Every structure is written in structure tokens, then in C-alpha cells.
Amino acid sequence: MNVDFLGSTCNEPVRTNKLFGLCDNQDSTKAYSNLDAPTTWIADVINEEEIEVVFTPIDWCIIVFQANSKKKESTCDGMLTTKNSLFLVELKDQMANWQTEAFNQLENTMKLILANHDLSQFTYKKGFACNKKSKRFNFIENELNLKFFRAYGFRIDSNRKIVIK
């Protein structure tokens, strides 16, 4: 299995906007970035320094099948990349029982990306579980965050605000 997440044809054009949103219509179509409809945003991307950032839809765009199967791997909705940052993003719009699924999708995507890419160019690697219907911030246990960092080199967060560094 050789999957190119970083040079994907799914990449959206480079953005330098100070603020934009990430959306997922929750209808088996790919996630997308948006400037002009904040009510549809599941995550707010804050880019005060106007750094060049690319949003790449993963789920429903970069299709990865399980080994010896025609079953699609469970992946997160997308990824934000800059010269030195890689942020995986799972977008949810539901009230209950969402965090475990979101973290599982982020973890599986981390495994797939690490199996296909050397990520040493990225200083900041983080997975975001974002939920439009959840509180602005959800506490992540240090033990869970440490597990993700030790296993994959990614920090994790459950927050609708993604700050670009």
C-alpha cells in the first residue's frame, strides 16, 4: 500500500486568510474549507500571521482500503499543512458519543500517514477532534495525550479552534 497524503490531488488551493472555517456536510462527501458561511463551520482556523496553509480533504477523497479487502479504512476528515505543521482534523456535528470515534479515526489516519511518509519536516503535529455541537473545549486526559505522542508523535486536542503556527 503506497498512499500519498502530502502530494494529493485533493489539496485545496493555498490559503493565507486570518480566519476561515472547516466544514463537513456529514453526507459522505469530502470536507472543505470556507470563508463566507461561518454558520456552517465545524472548526475555526485562526491564522493571524497569514501563513500559507493547505487544507486537504482525506475522508471521501484519499481512499485507502484495508489490506486484502474492498472495505474502506476509517480516516479523519482532513488535514491542514504548513511548512512546519501538520494538523489532522476530525469534524463532528453530534451531541453524544462522538469523542471515542473521533479519536479512533485520528489514530488510524496517523498510522496510515506514518506508514507512507517521513514526517520529520513537521515541527508541530497535532490531531484535532472538533465538534460543532460540543462545548468550546473538552479536557483531554494527559495519559491519552501522552499515548498518542509516544506512539505517533502527535499531540491531540478536542477544540473547535485551530491556531496555525
C-alpha positions as CSV (number, residue, x, y, z in Angstrom):
1,M,0.0,0.0,0.0
2,N,1.5,3.3,-1.1
3,V,-0.8,6.3,-0.5
4,D,0.3,9.9,-1.0
5,F,-1.4,12.1,1.6
6,L,1.0,15.1,1.2
7,G,1.0,15.4,-2.6
8,S,-2.6,14.6,-3.0
9,T,-4.7,15.9,-5.9
10,C,-7.3,16.5,-3.2
11,N,-5.4,19.5,-1.9
12,E,-7.3,22.8,-1.9
13,P,-5.5,26.0,-3.0
14,V,-3.2,27.6,-0.5
15,R,-4.9,30.0,1.9
16,T,-3.4,32.9,3.9
17,N,-6.7,34.1,5.4
18,K,-6.5,35.2,9.0
19,L,-9.8,33.3,9.7
20,F,-11.6,30.5,7.8
21,G,-13.7,27.5,8.6
22,L,-13.7,23.8,8.0
23,C,-16.9,22.2,7.1
24,D,-18.3,18.7,6.6
25,N,-21.9,18.2,5.4
26,Q,-22.0,14.8,7.1
27,D,-23.3,13.2,4.0
28,S,-20.5,11.0,2.7
29,T,-18.9,13.9,0.7
30,K,-15.5,15.3,1.3
31,A,-14.8,18.1,3.9
32,Y,-13.9,21.6,2.7
33,S,-12.7,24.9,3.8
34,N,-14.9,28.0,3.7
35,L,-14.6,31.8,4.1
36,D,-18.1,33.1,3.8
37,A,-20.6,30.9,5.7
38,P,-19.5,30.8,9.4
39,T,-22.7,29.2,10.5
40,T,-21.6,26.0,8.6
41,W,-18.1,25.9,10.2
42,I,-17.4,23.0,12.5
43,A,-13.8,24.2,13.2
44,D,-12.4,27.8,13.1
45,V,-8.9,28.1,11.7
46,I,-7.1,31.1,13.1
47,N,-4.1,32.2,11.1
48,E,-3.1,35.6,12.5
49,E,0.3,35.5,10.8
50,E,-1.2,34.8,7.4
51,I,1.0,31.7,7.0
52,E,0.5,29.7,3.8
53,V,-1.8,26.8,4.8
54,V,-3.3,24.0,2.7
55,F,-6.4,22.0,3.6
56,T,-6.5,18.5,2.2
57,P,-9.8,16.5,2.5
58,I,-8.9,12.9,3.4
59,D,-12.2,11.1,4.1
60,W,-14.1,10.6,0.8
61,C,-11.1,11.9,-1.2
62,I,-7.9,9.9,-0.4
63,I,-9.4,6.5,-0.3
64,V,-7.4,3.8,1.5
65,F,-8.7,0.2,1.5
66,Q,-8.0,-2.3,4.3
67,A,-5.4,-5.0,3.4
68,N,-6.8,-7.7,1.1
69,S,-10.2,-6.1,1.2
70,K,-12.5,-3.7,-0.6
71,K,-13.5,-2.2,2.8
72,K,-12.5,1.5,3.2
73,E,-10.2,2.4,6.1
74,S,-11.7,4.8,8.7
75,T,-9.9,8.1,8.3
76,C,-10.3,11.6,9.6
77,D,-12.0,14.3,7.6
78,G,-8.9,16.3,6.6
79,M,-5.5,17.8,7.2
80,L,-4.0,21.2,7.4
81,T,-0.4,21.6,6.4
82,T,2.1,24.5,6.5
83,K,5.8,24.4,6.0
84,N,6.4,23.1,9.5
85,S,2.9,22.0,10.8
86,L,0.6,19.0,10.1
87,F,-2.8,19.0,11.8
88,L,-5.2,16.2,11.3
89,V,-8.8,17.2,11.8
90,E,-12.0,15.1,12.5
91,L,-15.2,17.1,12.2
92,K,-18.3,16.1,14.1
93,D,-21.8,17.5,14.4
94,Q,-23.4,15.4,17.0
95,M,-24.3,15.7,20.7
96,A,-23.3,12.3,22.2
97,N,-20.8,9.5,21.9
98,W,-18.6,11.3,19.4
99,Q,-15.2,11.6,21.0
100,T,-14.1,7.9,21.0
101,E,-15.0,7.6,17.3
102,A,-13.2,10.8,16.5
103,F,-10.0,9.8,18.3
104,N,-10.1,6.3,16.6
105,Q,-10.4,8.0,13.2
106,L,-7.5,10.3,14.0
107,E,-5.4,7.4,15.3
108,N,-6.0,5.3,12.2
109,T,-5.1,8.2,10.0
110,M,-1.9,8.8,11.9
111,K,-0.9,5.1,11.4
112,L,-1.7,5.4,7.7
113,I,0.3,8.6,7.2
114,L,3.3,7.4,9.2
115,A,3.3,4.1,7.1
116,N,3.5,6.2,3.9
117,H,5.5,9.3,4.8
118,D,8.5,10.6,6.7
119,L,7.0,13.5,8.8
120,S,10.3,14.7,10.2
121,Q,9.9,18.1,8.3
122,F,7.0,18.9,10.6
123,T,7.8,20.5,13.9
124,Y,4.2,20.6,15.1
125,K,1.9,17.5,14.6
126,K,-1.5,17.5,16.2
127,G,-4.8,15.8,15.8
128,F,-8.0,17.8,16.4
129,A,-11.4,16.3,17.3
130,C,-13.8,19.2,16.5
131,N,-17.5,19.2,17.3
132,K,-19.9,21.9,16.3
133,K,-22.4,20.8,19.0
134,S,-19.9,20.4,21.8
135,K,-18.6,22.8,24.3
136,R,-15.8,25.1,23.1
137,F,-13.1,23.0,24.9
138,N,-13.1,19.4,26.1
139,F,-10.5,18.2,28.5
140,I,-8.1,15.6,27.2
141,E,-6.5,13.3,29.8
142,N,-2.7,13.7,30.0
143,E,-2.4,9.9,29.7
144,L,-4.3,9.8,26.4
145,N,-2.3,12.7,25.0
146,L,0.9,11.0,26.1
147,K,-0.2,7.8,24.5
148,F,-0.7,9.5,21.1
149,F,2.6,11.4,21.4
150,R,4.6,8.3,22.3
151,A,3.0,6.1,19.7
152,Y,2.7,8.5,16.7
153,G,4.5,11.8,17.6
154,F,1.2,13.7,17.5
155,R,-0.5,15.7,20.3
156,I,-4.3,15.6,20.4
157,D,-6.9,18.2,21.2
158,S,-10.6,18.4,21.4
159,N,-11.3,22.0,20.4
160,R,-13.1,23.9,17.6
161,K,-10.3,26.5,17.4
162,I,-7.2,25.5,15.4
163,V,-4.4,28.0,15.7
164,I,-1.9,27.9,12.8
165,K,1.8,28.3,13.9
